[in-house]
Amino acid sequence: MRTTIADSDLAPSAVHAVIEIGMSPGISAKDLATILRLDAARHLYESFGFRLGEESEGTQWGTRVVEQRFNRLSARKGDNGTA
């Protein structure tokens, strides 16, 4: 049986590490992408404060899909962190 990072406990840790790096000074917005029907990815992104920003049709690996882009704004000093 093949296990992927999304199937393991590493996925939340990996996303958290990426978010921590992205919180560096000078970086004010982050985007993560997935495709519709990958509910585990959406749940994980939303658990870290990302919200669906846009959906668009596209082609991935020769298959038509609905691509989803999730956004999260960084809280800056003096900012309340809301969009």
Secondary structure by P-SEA (a helix, b strand, c coil): cccccccccaaaaaaaaaaaaaccccccbbbbbbcccaaaaaaaaaaacccccbbbbbbccccccbbbbbbbbbbcccccccc
